Amino acid sequence: SFPTRRSSDLSKTADLPGLTRSADILVAAAGVRGLIGAEHVKHGATVIDVGIHRTPDGLAGDVRTAELDGIAARVTPVPGGVGPMTIAMLLVNTLRAAQWAA
């Protein structure tokens, strides 16, 4: 199985690209802007960028998306990728909680 790593563990990973290149689906949620680039992604992989960072140029994620053209099959955008899904599920769970409490 593919191991998971927390952002606090990343500095201890000797070969992060070697570890991530084996993933068919790579979820980047490290909290480090631009951490994941072409050297980290297997050809044809799906990359889900959960990170969001404010920069002088706008919002950026944990993935250097422009580098993945022709490498990744799919990459979620930042902003507008997982954020709307997070909000939708929060609303669903809020409604469920209200129904259970009624």
Beta strands, then each sheet from edge to edge (+ up, - down):
strand 1: 25-28
strand 2: 46-49
strand 3: 53-55
strand 4: 58-60
strand 5: 74-75
sheet 1: 1+ 2+ 5+
sheet 2: 3+ 4-
end
